[in-house]
Amino acid sequence: MAKRGGFPGGMPGNMNNLMKQAQRMQRQMEESQKEMETKEFTAKAGGGAVEVTVTGKKEVVSVKISEEAVDPDDVETLEDMVKAAVNEALKQADAANAEMMGRMTGGLGGLPF
């Protein structure tokens, strides 16, 4: 007689397959996350006067400012261009990360919960 609440003979086949699928998915997500962290995203502002590059880890790795953008009498415009370029590059990184996560988790709808 089997114990109450348990599965006689161990885990049923479907549950075992589900566990293997979850482990495989976790490995794929970890690999994709590592890959995402090495990707770079570049955005420009002010017609290309300011260019910012960030990584998928959301770290700024490069800021390029053309000489024409440097006006000591109008620092605010330069600040706005840097801010706009950084924000756009971060949006690109977020969008790429969301796309990767969507591909990874898209199959969850088929799980038997």
N, C-alpha and C positions, 0 to 999 in steps of 0.2 A: 504494500500500500504506500502510495507516495505521500510525502509530507504536504500538509496544507499550504497553499500559496506558492509552492515550488513547481518546477517543471521536471517531470520524471525523465531521467536520462540526460539532464543538462539543458543547455540553452537550445531553444528551437531553431531550426535552420534559418528561418526568416530573420530572427534576431541576430544570429551570427553573421549573416550577410550584411545586415544593417550596420553592425559594428565595424566590419571590414570597410564598408563604404564610407563611414564616418571617419575612420582613420586615414583612408586614402585622400579624402577631401581635406582633412586637416593638413596633411603633408603638402598637398597641392597649394593650399592657401599660404602656408609658410614659405614655400618656394616663390610663389607669386609676390608675396609681400617683400621678400628680399630683392627680387628683381625690380619691383616698383621703387624701392629705396635708392637704387642706383640710377634710375632714369632721371633725366634733367628736362625742365620745362622753361622755355624762354618767352618773355613777353616784352614788347616795346611800347613806349608812350611818347607823346610829343612828336609824332611823325618819325620816330626812330631816334630821336635825340637821347632817349634813355632806354637802356636795355638791361633787363634783370633776368638772371637764371637761378632757379631753385631746384632742389632735388625732390624726389618723392617723399623724403623725410621732412619736407618743408623747411629746409635749410637754404639760405641764400648763399650761393657759391660765386656769383659774379654780378657786378654792377658796372655798367659802362655808360659814361656820360660824354656826349660830344661837347667840344669846346663851345660851340654856338649856344648850347643850353645854359652855359654858366654866365649869368648876368648878375653882378654884385648888387645891382639896384632892384632885382626882381628874384629874390631867393625863393619866395613862395611858389612861383611857377615851377621851379626846379623840384622843390619838395613835393608838389602835387604830381609831377610826372613820375618821380621815383615811387611814390605811394601807389599810383595807378599801375605802374609796371609790376611792382611786387604783388599787388592784389590779383592782377590778371594771371601772373605765373602761378600763384597759389591756387587759383580757381582751376587752372589747367591740371595741376597735380591732383586736386580733389576729384575732378571729373574722371581722370584716368583711374584713380583708386576706386571710385564708385563703379566704373565700368568693369574693372577687374573683379570686384566683389560680386557684382551682378552675375557675371559669368560663372563664378564659383558657386554661388548660392542659388542660381536659377533652377537647379534640379531639386531643391528642397520641397517644392510643391508636390512631388510625387511620393514623398515619404508617408508611410501608413500610420499617421498619428490620428 
